[in-house]
Amino acid sequence: RRRAQITSHVAVPLLMFSSRPLLLLMHSHVLVVFLPLLVLDGHPARAISLVSRSESKLSANLSVWKDASSQCSEEEVCICPPGERWLLSSNMTVDGLKIQGVLKWDERAPKAVLRVGWLLVEEGGELKIGSADRPIGFHPSIQATIVIKQAASNKHPTLGDRFLNGRGGTIKMLGKPLERTWTLLSRPALKGSHELFLKHDPFDMGWSVGDEVGVATTSRGNSTKHRIVDIRPSTVEVYGRKVDEVLPRVIVLDTPVMSDHMGGFTEVEGHIFEAAAEVVNLERSIVITGERDDFYDDLEGFSTAMLDNGIMDVRYTRLEYCGKRDKLGQYCLHLHQLGKCPECVFQGNAVVDSQQVGIAVHGSHQTLIDQNTLWDARAAGIYTEDGNEMNNTISYNVMICSQLDTCAVPWLGRNYIQTGGIYMIGMTNDLLYNRVAGYENGLYATNAFPKGQGFAFDKVCPEFTPFGVVRGNVNHDNRRFGFYMDNHYPRNLDRDENGFVRSGCPKFTQDGKDNGVTTANAIEDEFDYHNMFVGVYGAGDVSFVRYVSLNNAHSFYWKASKNFADGVSHHFIDGILAQNPKDAYGSLQFFGPSGPFTFRFTNMTFLGGPVGEAALCAGQHCGRLGAGGPCDVEYLLENVDWTRLQPRQKRIKFGANALSFGSVQPIFLATDSASLGGYRAMVSQHLNG
């Protein structure tokens, strides 16, 4: 018999099987089984060692792993029953799969593939692909692939086929983490270039030769995908480097970029802007893909979701050819009516080529949507669906549409204009450092559903929901709007734990006071460039803090507003409105709102040119539908710097695309001598007595 030195053990029981001893040793939660030497057909068989680590959430009776691939035939609906644990170590094909026990992916299985028409994790079931300490890809050359077949012979009675869902169970997919899923160009990439200089070192980010990457447009053109064929020090001279300084590492692409891409920093009148193309990594160690012969014809792929109850935690996984156009709830990643679910996480995933929505948060709260890269997610990249979603963190995600027309599609009763990289109904969620390029609209908070929709219909008033933290988002090269808030007036709502409103939607309180939030909600550090528009139709009790506009066709666009309920906030403060004259796109022109209120414009700087109608126009569309009225708005300017505008540029204008009285009623006021060229007030030339 073989012997092993064990420094400590729990028990050494001796079992008998076919008159041969079987020795079991428990050491540090590892079960080691020593079988006797067997002789099969005259050849000695190897001693077998089986290893099983204890898992906190598994019940004590789940003691034996079964080989998943040998449990069912390819034609049947396979059921992993309660109390059983299946280990998937080799390829498996079934028509449908129900998981009521535990199905675990062997993290050492090289490139195992599960082919299935549909998969459902039911109440109490667990689908476990990778773990926090052993994600898929932890061992070299390991990849897990799930192929959702084009059709199943045995459809699920209510859900149909082409889905991977949970209903009351647990889905955990943990691929190998990347230190960064995206970066920026550190210097421009000219048309025809194969080398890309990146802001972060590719090896430090965890990127590898063979990875698929995408490069965002910065010219309102096409974004393109490529493969990394090499990572090495640059062969291009970098001027200004020190003697013997090591050249930065670059990624080398299999195909050249098809247009110029901005990178590094742009200087305008002494101010520096990081208007640089995103480079996203789309490679992951877990892949969920759909058979796609008809993907571009019937506009349908597979969908995934956790429905009504359960936990869904998907990280560093690639989902491709997913989503079903005009099918409600059929999205690539979907948290559906889960209530409070802080354990629900979508992090570091790559969603590539979706027919409808990349990530949907629906009736769910306190979830984390972080560091995902979405490429050609049609209709919406990230979608908060009903208007009652609260306290979700949506952070550091990048949404890129490869062509302006690709993602602007009709969907679920909306036209193509009602699309966006982030499409939100209601605003009580944190939006932190996300980036959108190439969509119809960038970050789009719509008022198209004033009573909400779905389960929240007539239980919410999305136009009046207070904001979470909105900070550091970047929108560029979108066809219509970059940042686009539609109509929002955050108010003091009383809501239950599911976001349904008990009271607080009206404009005034019962004793007649302004019901706007105090202090005002803030949009902080927003950066927009190369969009046709940026702004809102109507908004009150919202302050834009450190807003930066660079080379948009309209530096900002706003029609109606109000005085702040807190009495102290500013509509704009500490911002920059810039036009780089070396960049052919855009025009420096701020179209501001009108109405019976004071528009506070403080510590704002205008840079460059040329200017459009005027650098600052008061009373956009006044007298027309949807604009504020009457037009007697007062623009209160404080510490406004015009000195770095190009010479002979028009600074202010009364009215913008307004009816005739819109060019008469607005007035400009200043608290200092510089903001109005030495004057404290200016009125229209038509007010001549």
C-alpha positions as CSV (number, residue, x, y, z in Angstrom):
1,R,0.0,0.0,0.0
2,R,1.1,3.6,-0.7
3,R,1.7,5.8,2.3
4,A,1.5,9.6,2.6
5,Q,2.9,11.9,5.2
6,I,0.1,13.9,6.8
7,T,1.0,16.7,9.2
8,S,-2.6,16.8,10.6
9,H,-5.8,14.9,9.8
10,V,-9.3,14.7,11.0
11,A,-9.9,11.0,10.6
12,V,-8.4,7.9,8.9
13,P,-11.3,5.5,8.4
14,L,-10.7,2.2,6.7
15,L,-13.3,1.0,4.2
16,M,-13.6,-2.3,2.4
17,F,-14.7,-2.7,-1.2
18,S,-14.4,-6.0,-3.1
19,S,-12.1,-7.2,-0.3
20,R,-9.7,-4.4,-1.1
21,P,-9.0,-1.6,1.5
22,L,-9.8,2.0,0.7
23,L,-8.1,4.7,2.7
24,L,-9.7,8.1,3.2
25,L,-7.7,11.0,4.7
26,M,-9.1,14.4,5.5
27,H,-6.5,17.1,5.6
28,S,-7.2,20.9,5.6
29,H,-10.7,20.4,4.2
30,V,-9.3,18.3,1.3
31,L,-10.5,14.8,0.8
32,V,-7.8,12.5,-0.5
33,V,-8.9,9.0,-1.6
34,F,-6.2,6.3,-2.0
35,L,-7.3,3.3,-4.0
36,P,-5.3,0.1,-4.1
37,L,-3.3,-0.8,-7.1
38,L,-5.6,-2.5,-9.6
39,V,-4.8,-4.7,-12.6
40,L,-7.0,-4.2,-15.7
41,D,-6.4,-6.4,-18.7
42,G,-2.9,-7.2,-17.5
43,H,-1.9,-3.5,-17.1
44,P,-1.6,-1.8,-13.7
45,A,-4.0,1.1,-13.3
46,R,-2.8,4.4,-11.7
47,A,-3.7,5.3,-8.2
48,I,-6.6,7.8,-8.2
49,S,-6.7,11.0,-6.2
50,L,-10.0,12.9,-5.9
51,V,-10.0,16.4,-4.5
52,S,-13.1,18.2,-3.2
53,R,-13.0,21.6,-1.5
54,S,-15.7,22.5,1.1
55,E,-18.1,25.1,-0.1
56,S,-20.1,27.2,2.4
57,K,-23.4,27.3,0.6
58,L,-23.7,23.6,-0.2
59,S,-25.8,21.5,2.2
60,A,-24.1,18.6,4.0
61,N,-25.9,15.9,1.9
62,L,-24.3,17.2,-1.3
63,S,-21.3,14.9,-1.0
64,V,-20.5,13.4,-4.4
65,W,-19.7,15.0,-7.7
66,K,-21.2,13.4,-10.8
67,D,-19.9,13.7,-14.3
68,A,-22.3,16.1,-15.9
69,S,-21.6,15.2,-19.5
70,S,-22.7,11.5,-18.9
71,Q,-26.0,12.2,-17.3
72,C,-28.2,12.8,-20.3
73,S,-28.5,12.3,-24.0
74,E,-28.3,15.2,-26.5
75,E,-32.0,15.0,-27.4
76,E,-33.5,15.3,-23.9
77,V,-34.2,18.0,-21.4
78,C,-31.6,17.2,-18.7
79,I,-32.5,17.8,-15.0
80,C,-29.8,18.1,-12.3
81,P,-32.1,17.2,-9.3
82,P,-32.0,18.7,-5.8
83,G,-29.3,17.2,-3.6
84,E,-27.0,16.4,-6.5
85,R,-23.7,18.0,-7.6
86,W,-22.6,17.7,-11.2
87,L,-19.1,18.6,-12.4
88,L,-18.8,19.6,-16.0
89,S,-15.3,18.6,-17.1
90,S,-15.8,17.8,-20.8
91,N,-18.1,18.8,-23.7
92,M,-21.8,18.4,-23.0
93,T,-24.8,18.8,-25.4
94,V,-28.5,18.7,-24.3
95,D,-31.7,20.1,-25.7
96,G,-32.6,21.8,-22.4
97,L,-31.1,21.9,-18.9
98,K,-32.8,22.4,-15.5
99,I,-30.6,22.9,-12.6
100,Q,-32.2,22.2,-9.2
101,G,-29.0,21.0,-7.5
102,V,-25.5,22.3,-8.3
103,L,-23.8,22.3,-11.7
104,K,-20.1,23.4,-11.4
105,W,-17.7,24.0,-14.2
106,D,-14.3,22.3,-13.7
107,E,-11.9,25.2,-13.7
108,R,-9.2,22.9,-14.9
109,A,-11.1,21.6,-17.9
110,P,-9.4,22.9,-21.1
111,K,-11.9,24.6,-23.3
112,A,-15.0,22.6,-22.3
113,V,-18.2,23.5,-24.2
114,L,-21.8,23.3,-23.1
115,R,-24.3,23.3,-26.0
116,V,-27.9,23.8,-24.9
117,G,-31.2,25.0,-26.4
118,W,-32.1,26.6,-23.0
119,L,-30.9,26.6,-19.4
120,L,-32.9,27.4,-16.3
121,V,-31.5,27.5,-12.7
122,E,-34.6,26.9,-10.5
123,E,-35.3,27.6,-6.9
124,G,-32.4,26.3,-4.8
125,G,-30.2,25.5,-7.8
126,E,-26.8,26.8,-8.5
127,L,-24.8,27.3,-11.7
128,K,-21.2,27.9,-10.7
129,I,-18.6,28.8,-13.3
130,G,-15.4,29.8,-11.6
131,S,-15.0,31.2,-8.1
132,A,-13.4,34.2,-6.5
133,D,-10.1,32.4,-5.8
134,R,-10.2,30.2,-8.9
135,P,-11.9,32.1,-11.7
136,I,-12.1,30.5,-15.1
137,G,-8.7,31.3,-16.7
138,F,-6.8,31.1,-13.5
139,H,-5.2,28.0,-14.9
140,P,-3.5,28.9,-18.3
141,S,-5.3,28.2,-21.5
142,I,-8.6,27.4,-19.8
143,Q,-11.8,28.8,-21.3
144,A,-15.5,28.0,-20.6
145,T,-17.9,28.3,-23.5
146,I,-21.7,28.0,-23.5
147,V,-23.3,27.8,-26.9
148,I,-27.1,28.6,-27.0
149,K,-28.5,26.6,-29.9
150,Q,-30.6,28.3,-32.5
151,A,-33.7,26.3,-31.4
152,A,-34.7,23.5,-29.0
153,S,-36.9,20.6,-29.9
154,N,-38.4,20.7,-26.4
155,K,-39.2,24.3,-25.5
156,H,-39.7,25.4,-22.0
157,P,-43.5,25.7,-21.5
158,T,-43.4,29.4,-20.5
159,L,-40.0,30.7,-21.4
160,G,-39.5,29.1,-24.8
161,D,-35.9,28.6,-25.9
162,R,-32.6,30.4,-26.5
163,F,-32.2,31.6,-23.0
164,L,-30.0,31.2,-19.9
165,N,-32.1,32.2,-16.9
166,G,-32.5,31.8,-13.2
167,R,-35.7,31.8,-11.2
168,G,-35.0,31.7,-7.5
169,G,-31.6,30.1,-7.9
170,T,-28.0,31.4,-8.1
171,I,-25.9,32.1,-11.2
172,K,-22.3,32.8,-10.6
173,M,-19.9,33.2,-13.6
174,L,-16.5,34.5,-12.7
175,G,-13.9,34.8,-15.4
176,K,-10.3,35.8,-15.0
177,P,-10.3,39.5,-14.0
178,L,-8.6,42.2,-16.0
179,E,-7.0,45.1,-14.2
180,R,-8.6,47.3,-16.7
181,T,-11.2,46.5,-19.4
182,W,-10.6,49.7,-21.3
183,T,-8.1,52.5,-21.6
184,L,-7.6,55.6,-23.7
185,L,-5.2,56.4,-26.5
186,S,-2.2,58.3,-25.1
187,R,-1.4,59.9,-28.5
188,P,-3.3,60.2,-31.8
189,A,-3.6,57.1,-34.1
190,L,-3.6,58.2,-37.7
191,K,-5.4,56.5,-40.5
192,G,-3.4,53.4,-41.5
193,S,-1.7,53.0,-38.2
194,H,-1.1,49.5,-36.8
195,E,0.4,50.6,-33.5
196,L,-1.6,52.1,-30.7
197,F,-0.1,54.0,-27.8
198,L,-2.2,53.4,-24.7
199,K,-2.6,55.5,-21.5
200,H,-2.0,52.3,-19.4
201,D,0.5,49.6,-20.0
202,P,-1.1,46.6,-21.8
203,F,0.6,44.0,-19.7
204,D,-0.3,45.8,-16.5
205,M,-3.9,45.8,-17.6
206,G,-3.8,42.0,-18.2
207,W,-4.1,42.3,-22.0
208,S,-2.6,39.6,-24.2
209,V,-1.7,38.9,-27.8
210,G,-4.7,37.5,-29.5
211,D,-7.2,39.6,-27.7
212,E,-9.9,41.4,-29.6
213,V,-10.0,45.1,-29.0
214,G,-12.2,48.0,-30.2
215,V,-11.2,51.6,-31.0
216,A,-13.9,54.3,-30.6
217,T,-14.4,57.0,-33.2
218,T,-13.4,60.5,-32.4
219,S,-14.5,61.8,-35.9
220,R,-18.2,61.0,-35.8
221,G,-17.3,58.1,-38.1
222,N,-16.9,54.4,-37.6
223,S,-15.4,52.6,-34.6
224,T,-13.5,49.4,-35.5
225,K,-12.5,46.1,-34.0
226,H,-9.0,44.4,-34.4
227,R,-6.9,41.7,-32.9
228,I,-3.7,42.3,-31.0
229,V,-0.8,40.5,-32.8
230,D,2.0,41.9,-30.7
231,I,2.8,43.9,-27.6
232,R,6.2,45.5,-27.7
233,P,8.1,48.7,-27.3
234,S,7.2,51.2,-30.0
235,T,9.2,51.4,-33.2
236,V,8.0,54.9,-33.7
237,E,10.2,57.7,-32.5
238,V,8.7,59.6,-29.5
239,Y,10.1,63.1,-29.5
240,G,11.1,64.6,-26.2
241,R,12.1,61.4,-24.5
242,K,15.2,61.2,-22.3
243,V,18.4,59.5,-23.4
244,D,18.2,55.7,-22.8
245,E,14.6,56.0,-21.7
246,V,12.6,52.9,-22.5
247,L,10.0,53.5,-25.2
248,P,6.4,52.9,-24.1
249,R,4.8,49.5,-25.0
250,V,2.3,49.6,-27.8
251,I,-0.3,47.1,-29.0
252,V,0.1,46.1,-32.6
253,L,-3.1,45.4,-34.6
254,D,-3.8,42.9,-37.3
255,T,-5.5,45.5,-39.4
256,P,-4.9,49.2,-39.6
257,V,-7.3,51.8,-38.1
258,M,-9.5,53.2,-40.9
259,S,-9.6,56.9,-39.7
260,D,-7.7,59.3,-37.5
261,H,-8.4,58.8,-33.7
262,M,-7.7,61.5,-31.1
263,G,-5.3,60.6,-28.3
264,G,-3.6,62.2,-25.4
265,F,-4.4,65.8,-24.6
266,T,-5.8,68.7,-26.6
267,E,-4.8,72.3,-25.8
268,V,-7.2,75.2,-26.3
269,E,-6.2,78.7,-25.2
270,G,-4.0,77.3,-22.4
271,H,-6.6,74.8,-21.1
272,I,-5.9,71.0,-21.5
273,F,-8.6,68.5,-22.4
274,E,-8.3,64.7,-22.6
275,A,-10.4,64.1,-25.6
276,A,-9.1,60.6,-26.5
277,A,-10.5,57.5,-28.1
278,E,-11.4,54.6,-25.9
279,V,-9.7,51.3,-26.6
280,V,-11.8,48.5,-25.1
281,N,-10.8,44.8,-24.6
282,L,-13.5,42.4,-25.7
283,E,-11.8,39.1,-24.8
284,R,-12.9,37.1,-21.8
285,S,-12.2,33.6,-20.4
286,I,-15.9,32.7,-20.2
287,V,-17.9,33.0,-23.5
288,I,-21.6,32.7,-23.9
289,T,-22.5,32.7,-27.6
290,G,-25.4,32.0,-29.8
291,E,-25.7,30.1,-33.0
292,R,-26.1,33.0,-35.4
293,D,-27.0,31.9,-38.9
294,D,-30.1,34.0,-38.8
295,F,-29.0,36.7,-36.2
296,Y,-29.0,39.6,-38.7
297,D,-32.2,38.4,-40.4
298,D,-34.7,37.5,-37.7
299,L,-32.9,39.9,-35.3
300,E,-32.9,37.4,-32.5
301,G,-30.2,35.9,-30.4
302,F,-30.3,34.4,-26.9
303,S,-31.1,36.2,-23.6
304,T,-30.0,35.8,-20.0
305,A,-31.8,36.9,-16.8
306,M,-32.5,36.3,-13.2
307,L,-36.2,36.4,-12.8
308,D,-38.2,37.5,-9.7
309,N,-35.9,36.1,-7.0
310,G,-32.4,34.8,-6.7
311,I,-28.8,36.0,-7.2
312,M,-27.0,36.7,-10.5
313,D,-23.2,37.5,-10.4
314,V,-21.6,37.6,-13.8
315,R,-18.0,38.9,-14.1
316,Y,-15.4,39.0,-16.9
317,T,-17.6,37.1,-19.3
318,R,-18.2,37.7,-23.0
319,L,-21.8,37.5,-24.3
320,E,-22.1,37.8,-28.0
321,Y,-25.0,37.6,-30.5
322,C,-27.6,38.1,-27.9
323,G,-30.9,40.0,-27.4
324,K,-34.2,39.6,-29.2
325,R,-35.5,42.7,-31.0
326,D,-38.9,43.9,-29.9
327,K,-39.3,41.1,-27.4
328,L,-40.0,42.5,-23.9
329,G,-37.4,41.4,-21.4
330,Q,-35.2,39.6,-23.9
331,Y,-31.8,41.2,-23.2
332,C,-28.2,40.1,-23.0
333,L,-27.9,40.6,-19.2
334,H,-31.1,41.2,-17.2
335,L,-31.8,41.7,-13.5
336,H,-35.6,41.3,-13.4
337,Q,-37.7,42.3,-10.4
338,L,-35.2,41.2,-7.8
339,G,-35.9,44.0,-5.3
340,K,-32.8,44.8,-3.1
341,C,-30.0,42.7,-4.4
342,P,-26.6,44.0,-3.4
343,E,-25.2,40.5,-4.3
344,C,-26.2,41.0,-7.9
345,V,-23.2,42.1,-9.9
346,F,-22.4,42.6,-13.6
347,Q,-18.7,43.5,-13.7
348,G,-16.0,43.5,-16.3
349,N,-18.2,41.8,-19.0
350,A,-18.0,42.3,-22.7
351,V,-21.3,42.4,-24.5
352,V,-20.7,42.2,-28.2
353,D,-23.3,42.5,-30.9
354,S,-26.8,42.7,-29.2
355,Q,-30.1,43.0,-31.1
356,Q,-31.7,44.6,-28.1
357,V,-30.1,46.1,-24.9
358,G,-26.8,45.1,-23.4
359,I,-27.6,45.3,-19.7
360,A,-31.0,45.8,-18.1
361,V,-31.7,46.7,-14.5
362,H,-35.5,46.1,-14.0
363,G,-37.2,46.6,-10.7
364,S,-34.0,45.9,-8.9
365,H,-32.0,47.9,-6.4
366,Q,-28.5,48.3,-4.9
367,T,-26.9,46.3,-7.7
368,L,-23.4,46.9,-9.2
369,I,-23.0,47.4,-13.0
370,D,-19.3,48.1,-13.3
371,Q,-16.4,48.2,-15.9
372,N,-18.4,46.5,-18.6
373,T,-17.6,47.1,-22.3
374,L,-20.5,47.1,-24.7
375,W,-20.0,47.0,-28.4
376,D,-23.0,47.4,-30.8
377,A,-25.7,46.9,-28.1
378,R,-28.6,48.1,-30.2
379,A,-31.4,50.3,-28.8
380,A,-29.7,50.8,-25.4
381,G,-26.4,49.8,-23.9
382,I,-27.5,50.0,-20.2
383,Y,-31.2,50.3,-19.5
384,T,-33.1,51.0,-16.3
385,E,-36.5,49.9,-17.3
386,D,-39.6,50.8,-15.2
387,G,-38.7,54.0,-13.3
388,N,-38.6,52.6,-9.7
389,E,-35.0,51.3,-9.8
390,M,-33.0,52.8,-7.0
391,N,-29.5,53.0,-5.6
392,N,-27.8,51.0,-8.3
393,T,-24.2,51.8,-9.1
394,I,-23.5,52.2,-12.8
395,S,-19.8,52.9,-13.0
396,Y,-16.8,52.9,-15.4
397,N,-18.7,51.2,-18.3
398,V,-18.0,52.0,-21.9
399,M,-20.7,51.8,-24.6
400,I,-19.6,52.1,-28.2
401,C,-21.7,51.7,-31.3
402,S,-19.6,51.0,-34.4
403,Q,-21.7,53.1,-36.8
404,L,-24.3,55.8,-36.0
405,D,-27.1,53.8,-37.7
406,T,-26.3,50.4,-36.3
407,C,-27.7,51.0,-32.8
408,A,-30.4,53.5,-33.6
409,V,-33.2,51.0,-34.2
410,P,-37.0,50.9,-33.4
411,W,-37.6,48.8,-30.2
412,L,-40.5,48.0,-27.9
413,G,-42.7,50.7,-29.4
414,R,-40.1,53.4,-29.5
415,N,-38.6,54.9,-32.6
416,Y,-34.9,55.1,-33.4
417,I,-34.5,58.5,-31.8
418,Q,-35.5,56.9,-28.4
419,T,-32.1,55.1,-28.1
420,G,-29.0,55.7,-26.1
421,G,-25.8,54.3,-24.7
422,I,-27.4,54.6,-21.3
423,Y,-31.2,54.8,-21.3
424,M,-32.7,55.7,-18.0
425,I,-36.3,56.0,-16.7
426,G,-35.9,57.7,-13.3
427,M,-32.6,59.1,-11.9
428,T,-32.1,57.7,-8.4
429,N,-29.0,55.7,-9.3
430,D,-25.3,56.5,-9.2
431,L,-23.8,57.2,-12.6
432,L,-20.0,57.4,-12.3
433,Y,-17.3,57.8,-14.9
434,N,-19.2,56.0,-17.8
435,R,-18.3,56.7,-21.4
436,V,-20.6,56.6,-24.5
437,A,-19.6,57.0,-28.2
438,G,-21.3,56.6,-31.5
439,Y,-25.0,56.3,-30.3
440,E,-28.0,58.4,-31.3
441,N,-27.9,59.8,-27.7
442,G,-25.3,59.3,-25.1
443,L,-26.4,59.3,-21.5
444,Y,-30.2,59.6,-22.0
445,A,-32.6,60.2,-19.1
446,T,-36.0,60.1,-20.8
447,N,-39.3,61.5,-19.8
448,A,-41.2,59.4,-22.4
449,F,-42.9,57.4,-19.6
450,P,-44.1,60.0,-17.1
451,K,-46.0,57.4,-15.1
452,G,-43.3,54.7,-15.5
453,Q,-44.0,51.4,-17.2
454,G,-44.4,47.7,-16.5
455,F,-44.8,46.8,-12.8
456,A,-44.2,50.4,-11.8
457,F,-46.8,52.0,-14.0
458,D,-48.8,54.7,-12.2
459,K,-46.8,54.0,-9.0
460,V,-43.9,56.4,-9.9
461,C,-43.2,59.8,-11.4
462,P,-39.8,59.4,-13.0
463,E,-39.6,63.1,-14.0
464,F,-39.5,64.1,-10.4
465,T,-37.1,61.4,-8.9
466,P,-34.1,62.8,-7.0
467,F,-30.7,62.0,-8.5
468,G,-28.0,59.7,-7.2
469,V,-24.4,60.7,-7.7
470,V,-23.8,61.7,-11.3
471,R,-20.2,62.4,-11.9
472,G,-17.4,62.2,-14.4
473,N,-19.4,60.8,-17.4
474,V,-18.1,61.4,-20.9
475,N,-20.2,61.4,-24.1
476,H,-18.7,62.0,-27.5
477,D,-19.4,61.6,-31.2
478,N,-23.1,60.8,-30.7
479,R,-25.4,61.7,-33.5
480,R,-27.9,63.9,-31.6
481,F,-27.3,64.4,-27.9
482,G,-24.4,63.5,-25.7
483,F,-25.7,64.1,-22.2
484,Y,-29.5,64.3,-22.5
485,M,-31.8,64.7,-19.5
486,D,-35.0,65.5,-21.3
487,N,-37.3,66.9,-18.6
488,H,-36.4,66.5,-14.9
489,Y,-37.4,68.4,-11.8
490,P,-36.3,66.3,-8.7
491,R,-38.7,66.6,-5.8
492,N,-39.1,65.4,-2.3
493,L,-40.6,62.0,-2.8
494,D,-41.7,59.5,-0.2
495,R,-41.1,56.1,-1.6
496,D,-41.3,52.5,-0.3
497,E,-38.4,50.1,-0.4
498,N,-39.3,49.1,-4.0
499,G,-39.2,52.7,-5.2
500,F,-43.0,53.1,-5.5
501,V,-44.1,56.6,-4.6
502,R,-46.4,57.3,-1.6
503,S,-46.4,61.0,-2.0
504,G,-44.4,64.0,-3.2
505,C,-44.9,64.3,-7.0
506,P,-46.7,67.6,-7.1
507,K,-44.9,70.9,-7.7
508,F,-45.9,72.4,-4.4
509,T,-46.3,71.0,-0.9
510,Q,-49.7,71.1,0.8
511,D,-48.8,74.4,2.5
512,G,-47.8,75.9,-0.8
513,K,-44.0,75.7,-0.6
514,D,-41.7,74.8,-3.5
515,N,-41.3,71.0,-3.5
516,G,-38.0,71.0,-5.2
517,V,-35.1,69.1,-3.6
518,T,-32.8,71.0,-1.2
519,T,-29.9,71.0,-1.8
520,A,-30.1,70.9,-5.5
521,N,-29.0,67.8,-7.4
522,A,-25.7,68.1,-9.2
523,I,-24.3,66.9,-12.5
524,E,-20.6,66.9,-11.8
525,D,-17.5,66.9,-14.1
526,E,-19.5,66.1,-17.2
527,F,-17.4,66.1,-20.4
528,D,-19.0,66.2,-23.8
529,Y,-17.4,66.6,-27.2
530,H,-18.4,66.1,-30.9
531,N,-22.1,65.8,-30.2
532,M,-24.8,67.7,-32.1
533,F,-26.5,68.7,-28.8
534,V,-25.8,68.5,-25.1
535,G,-28.4,69.3,-22.5
536,V,-32.1,69.2,-21.4
537,Y,-35.4,70.4,-22.5
538,G,-36.7,71.4,-19.0
539,A,-34.9,71.0,-15.7
540,G,-35.1,72.6,-12.3
541,D,-33.2,72.2,-9.0
542,V,-30.3,70.7,-11.0
543,S,-26.9,72.3,-11.0
544,F,-24.1,71.6,-13.5
545,V,-20.8,71.7,-11.7
546,R,-17.5,71.8,-13.5
547,Y,-19.2,71.0,-16.8
548,V,-16.9,70.9,-19.9
549,S,-18.1,71.3,-23.5
550,L,-15.6,70.9,-26.3
551,N,-16.5,71.2,-30.0
552,N,-20.1,70.3,-29.8
553,A,-22.5,71.8,-32.4
554,H,-24.3,73.3,-29.5
555,S,-22.2,73.8,-26.3
556,F,-25.4,73.4,-24.3
557,Y,-29.1,73.3,-25.1
558,W,-31.8,74.2,-22.5
559,K,-35.3,75.4,-22.8
560,A,-37.0,75.8,-19.5
561,S,-36.0,76.0,-15.8
562,K,-36.9,77.7,-12.4
563,N,-35.4,79.3,-9.3
564,F,-33.7,76.8,-7.0
565,A,-35.8,75.7,-4.0
566,D,-32.7,75.9,-1.8
567,G,-32.2,79.6,-2.9
568,V,-28.4,79.3,-3.2
569,S,-27.4,76.9,-6.0
570,H,-26.2,77.8,-9.5
571,H,-27.5,76.5,-12.8
572,F,-23.8,76.4,-14.0
573,I,-20.7,76.9,-11.9
574,D,-17.0,76.4,-12.5
575,G,-17.4,75.2,-16.1
576,I,-15.7,75.6,-19.4
577,L,-17.3,76.1,-22.9
578,A,-14.6,75.6,-25.6
579,Q,-14.2,75.4,-29.3
580,N,-10.9,74.3,-30.7
581,P,-10.5,76.2,-34.0
582,K,-8.2,73.4,-35.3
583,D,-11.1,71.0,-35.1
584,A,-13.6,71.4,-37.9
585,Y,-16.7,70.1,-36.0
586,G,-18.9,72.2,-33.8
587,S,-19.7,75.7,-32.9
588,L,-19.4,77.7,-29.6
589,Q,-22.9,78.6,-28.7
590,F,-24.8,78.1,-25.4
591,F,-28.6,78.1,-25.9
592,G,-30.0,78.8,-22.4
593,P,-33.6,78.6,-21.0
594,S,-36.2,81.2,-20.3
595,G,-39.1,81.6,-17.9
596,P,-39.9,83.6,-14.8
597,F,-36.7,82.9,-12.9
598,T,-33.1,83.9,-12.4
599,F,-30.5,81.8,-14.4
600,R,-27.3,81.8,-12.3
601,F,-24.2,81.4,-14.4
602,T,-21.0,81.6,-12.2
603,N,-17.3,81.1,-12.7
604,M,-17.7,80.1,-16.3
605,T,-15.0,80.4,-19.0
606,F,-15.4,80.6,-22.8
607,L,-12.5,79.5,-25.0
608,G,-11.6,79.7,-28.6
609,G,-14.1,79.8,-31.5
610,P,-15.6,80.4,-33.9
611,V,-18.8,81.3,-32.2
612,G,-22.2,80.4,-33.6
613,E,-25.2,82.7,-33.0
614,A,-23.5,84.0,-29.8
615,A,-21.4,82.5,-27.1
616,L,-24.4,82.8,-24.6
617,C,-28.0,83.1,-25.9
618,A,-30.8,83.8,-23.5
619,G,-34.3,82.3,-24.0
620,Q,-34.1,79.4,-26.5
621,H,-37.3,78.7,-28.3
622,C,-39.2,81.1,-26.1
623,G,-42.8,81.3,-27.2
624,R,-42.7,77.9,-28.9
625,L,-44.0,74.6,-27.7
626,G,-41.9,73.1,-24.8
627,A,-40.0,76.2,-24.0
628,G,-40.2,78.3,-20.8
629,G,-42.4,81.3,-20.6
630,P,-42.9,84.1,-20.2
631,C,-39.6,85.1,-21.6
632,D,-38.6,87.6,-18.9
633,V,-35.7,85.5,-17.6
634,E,-32.8,87.2,-15.8
635,Y,-29.3,85.9,-16.6
636,L,-27.2,86.6,-13.5
637,L,-23.5,86.4,-14.5
638,E,-20.7,86.3,-12.0
639,N,-17.0,86.0,-12.8
640,V,-17.6,85.0,-16.4
641,D,-14.3,85.0,-18.4
642,W,-14.6,86.0,-22.1
643,T,-11.0,87.0,-22.6
644,R,-9.9,83.8,-24.4
645,L,-12.6,83.9,-27.1
646,Q,-11.3,84.5,-30.6
647,P,-11.3,88.2,-31.5
648,R,-14.6,89.9,-32.6
649,Q,-16.9,87.0,-31.5
650,K,-20.4,87.8,-30.4
651,R,-20.8,87.2,-26.7
652,I,-24.5,87.5,-25.8
653,K,-27.8,87.4,-27.6
654,F,-31.4,88.0,-26.6
655,G,-33.4,85.0,-27.7
656,A,-32.4,82.0,-29.7
657,N,-34.8,80.6,-32.3
658,A,-37.6,82.3,-30.3
659,L,-40.7,84.2,-31.3
660,S,-40.3,88.0,-31.5
661,F,-41.0,88.7,-27.9
662,G,-38.3,86.2,-27.0
663,S,-35.8,88.7,-28.4
664,V,-37.1,91.5,-26.2
665,Q,-37.8,90.2,-22.7
666,P,-34.6,88.5,-21.4
667,I,-32.1,90.6,-19.6
668,F,-28.5,90.1,-18.5
669,L,-27.2,91.2,-15.1
670,A,-23.7,91.0,-13.6
671,T,-22.4,91.0,-10.1
672,D,-18.9,92.2,-11.2
673,S,-17.4,94.5,-13.8
674,A,-15.9,91.9,-16.1
675,S,-18.8,89.6,-16.8
676,L,-20.6,92.1,-19.0
677,G,-17.7,94.2,-20.2
678,G,-17.9,96.7,-17.5
679,Y,-21.7,97.0,-17.4
680,R,-24.0,95.7,-14.6
681,A,-27.0,95.2,-16.8
682,M,-27.9,94.8,-20.5
683,V,-31.4,94.8,-22.1
684,S,-32.7,94.3,-25.6
685,Q,-32.3,97.2,-28.1
686,H,-36.0,97.0,-28.5
687,L,-36.6,98.2,-25.0
688,N,-36.0,101.8,-26.1
689,G,-38.8,103.6,-24.2
